[in-house]
Amino acid sequence: MLQSTNSRPLITHDNPKSPISEAYRTLRTNIQFSAIDEELRVLMVTSAGPGEGKSTTITNLAVVYAQSDKKVVLIDADLRKPTMHHTFNCTNRWGITSVLSGQAKLPEVVRTTDIPNLSIITSGPIPPNPSEMLASKRMIATLEELKEQFDIILIDTPPALAVTDAQIVASKCDGVVLVMDSGKVKREMALKAKANLEYVKARILGVVLNNMDRKNAESYYYYYYGTKE
């Protein structure tokens, strides 16, 4: 069993009754209701730039999905600056890149955690060609195989403006959630990230605004549906 560390606290697991944990449950509910006639099973979380809280958001979102009795797998597809192995205090010697490069089978890299219903797949060794790996047919086949085992697949990617990885993964997902730091991201950066995702016909479900009111924990996360600009 993998234990989470204090490098990125899982507040939804450590303090499930906190206002922030409740906000994550609201986010989960909003995602579920954003598609009434179809099931959203493969979800991606990204941000415009670095340091906006996307990895914290997707990890806690994975926990609240698992708490709702869904079998969840969380994939670290940030093949440039992976962090999930630090969060869950485990080795990153093998992971999703091991599968995509043919060096391991999928069951060998899926790890259970100390959180019921939650499994993780770390990034694995950082490859020289992350974009090509994520765009490969083997990536599509891996997601299809995971669908047979899990109810929800959550994928963490690099920021949408940094590299093309997020666009590549978004095209393979049922929906995308953008995380933005309201006190950090500039309007033009946010619109550019949105445009990049829409260019590959990604389905943007909505935006998580981080740090809207630093003095009020209840406003720490706020979710709203995607707006037209």
C-alpha positions in Angstrom: 0.0 0.0 0.0 1.3 3.5 -0.9 1.1 6.2 1.7 0.7 9.9 0.7 3.3 12.3 1.9 3.0 15.9 3.1 4.6 17.3 -0.1 1.1 17.6 -1.5 -1.4 16.9 1.2 -4.6 15.0 0.2 -7.0 17.1 2.2 -10.0 15.2 0.9 -8.5 12.1 2.5 -7.0 13.7 5.6 -9.8 16.0 6.4 -12.9 15.0 4.4 -15.3 17.3 6.3 -13.3 20.5 5.6 -14.9 23.2 3.3 -12.2 22.5 0.7 -13.1 18.8 0.6 -16.7 19.8 0.2 -15.7 22.0 -2.7 -14.0 19.0 -4.4 -17.2 17.0 -4.0 -19.1 19.8 -5.6 -16.6 19.8 -8.5 -17.2 16.0 -8.9 -20.9 16.5 -8.9 -20.7 19.3 -11.4 -18.6 17.2 -13.7 -21.1 14.3 -13.4 -24.0 16.6 -14.3 -22.3 18.3 -17.2 -23.1 15.3 -19.4 -26.6 14.0 -18.7 -27.0 11.7 -21.7 -23.5 10.2 -21.6 -21.0 8.9 -19.2 -17.7 10.8 -18.7 -15.1 8.2 -17.8 -11.8 9.6 -19.1 -11.1 13.0 -17.7 -8.1 15.3 -18.0 -7.0 18.1 -15.8 -4.6 20.8 -17.0 -3.7 24.4 -16.5 -2.5 27.4 -18.6 0.9 27.6 -16.9 2.9 25.9 -14.1 2.1 26.3 -10.4 -1.6 26.8 -10.7 -2.6 23.7 -8.7 -3.6 21.2 -11.4 -1.9 18.3 -9.8 -3.3 19.1 -6.4 -6.7 19.4 -7.9 -6.7 16.2 -9.9 -5.3 14.2 -7.0 -8.0 15.4 -4.6 -10.7 14.9 -7.3 -9.5 11.3 -7.7 -10.0 10.8 -3.9 -13.5 12.1 -3.9 -14.4 10.0 -6.9 -13.0 7.0 -5.0 -15.0 7.9 -1.9 -18.2 7.7 -4.0 -17.5 4.0 -4.6 -16.0 4.4 -8.1 -13.0 2.4 -9.1 -10.5 5.2 -10.0 -7.1 5.2 -11.6 -5.0 8.3 -11.6 -2.4 8.6 -14.4 0.6 11.0 -14.2 0.9 11.9 -17.9 3.1 14.9 -17.1 6.1 13.2 -18.7 8.3 16.2 -18.3 7.9 17.2 -14.6 6.1 14.3 -12.9 5.0 14.7 -9.3 2.7 11.9 -8.4 5.4 9.6 -7.1 6.3 12.3 -4.6 2.7 12.7 -3.5 2.2 9.0 -2.9 5.8 8.4 -1.8 6.6 5.6 -4.3 9.3 4.8 -6.8 9.0 6.2 -10.3 11.3 3.5 -11.8 8.4 2.3 -14.0 5.1 3.8 -15.0 3.0 4.8 -18.0 6.2 5.4 -20.1 7.2 1.8 -19.4 4.0 0.6 -20.9 4.1 2.9 -23.9 7.7 2.0 -24.7 6.9 -1.7 -24.5 9.1 -2.4 -21.4 6.2 -3.3 -19.1 2.7 -4.6 -19.2 -0.1 -2.5 -17.8 -0.9 -4.6 -14.7 2.8 -4.2 -13.7 2.5 -0.4 -13.4 -0.9 0.0 -11.8 -0.5 0.4 -8.0 -3.0 0.4 -5.3 -3.0 3.1 -2.6 -4.0 3.3 1.0 -7.2 5.0 -0.2 -9.9 2.5 -1.0 -10.9 2.3 -4.7 -7.9 4.5 -5.8 -5.0 3.2 -7.9 -2.3 5.2 -9.6 0.1 4.9 -12.5 3.1 7.1 -12.2 4.9 8.7 -15.2 7.8 6.3 -15.2 11.2 7.3 -16.6 11.1 10.6 -18.4 11.4 9.9 -22.2 13.1 11.9 -24.9 9.8 12.0 -26.9 6.9 12.6 -24.5 4.5 14.0 -27.2 5.1 11.1 -29.6 4.5 8.6 -26.8 1.2 10.2 -25.7 0.1 10.4 -29.4 0.8 6.7 -30.0 -1.7 3.9 -30.8 -0.4 2.2 -27.7 -1.7 5.1 -25.5 -5.2 4.6 -27.0 -5.0 0.9 -26.4 -3.9 1.5 -22.8 -6.8 3.7 -22.1 -9.2 1.2 -23.6 -7.7 -1.5 -21.4 -8.1 0.7 -18.3 -11.7 1.3 -19.2 -12.3 -2.4 -18.7 -11.0 -2.3 -15.1 -11.9 1.2 -13.8 -15.0 3.4 -13.7 -13.0 6.7 -13.8 -9.7 7.4 -15.5 -8.1 10.8 -14.4 -5.1 12.1 -16.3 -2.7 14.8 -15.2 -0.8 16.6 -18.0 1.7 19.4 -18.4 0.3 22.9 -18.7 -1.6 23.6 -21.9 0.6 26.5 -23.0 4.0 24.9 -22.2 3.9 21.9 -24.7 1.5 20.1 -27.0 1.1 17.2 -24.6 -2.1 18.5 -23.1 -3.7 18.9 -26.5 -2.7 15.4 -27.5 -4.2 13.8 -24.4 -7.3 16.0 -24.5 -8.2 14.6 -27.9 -8.4 11.1 -26.2 -10.6 12.2 -23.3 -14.3 12.6 -22.6 -13.8 15.9 -20.9 -11.2 18.4 -19.8 -11.1 20.6 -16.6 -8.9 23.7 -16.7 -7.3 24.8 -13.4 -6.4 28.5 -13.1 -4.9 30.6 -10.3 -7.1 33.7 -10.3 -4.4 35.8 -8.8 -1.7 34.6 -11.2 -3.0 33.7 -14.6 -3.4 36.5 -17.1 -6.6 36.8 -19.2 -4.8 36.3 -22.5 -3.0 33.2 -21.2 -6.3 31.7 -20.0 -7.9 32.4 -23.4 -4.9 31.0 -25.3 -5.0 27.8 -23.2 -8.8 27.5 -23.9 -8.2 28.1 -27.6 -5.4 25.5 -27.8 -7.7 22.8 -26.4 -10.7 23.8 -28.5 -8.4 23.5 -31.6 -8.2 19.8 -31.1 -12.0 19.7 -30.4 -11.4 19.0 -26.7 -14.6 19.1 -24.6 -13.9 21.7 -21.9 -16.2 20.9 -19.0 -15.3 23.9 -16.9 -12.7 25.8 -15.0 -11.5 25.6 -11.4 -10.5 29.0 -10.2 -7.8 28.6 -7.5 -7.2 31.1 -4.7 -10.2 33.3 -5.4 -10.3 34.5 -1.8 -7.2 33.6 0.2 -8.9 34.8 3.4 -11.9 32.6 3.1 -11.3 28.8 2.9 -14.8 28.2 1.7 -14.0 30.2 -1.5 -10.6 28.5 -2.1 -12.0 26.5 -5.0 -14.8 27.6 -7.2 -16.2 25.8 -10.2 -18.2 27.2 -13.1 -19.1 25.8 -16.5 -17.1 26.9 -19.6 -18.1 30.3 -20.9 -18.1 31.6 -24.4 -15.8 34.5 -25.1 
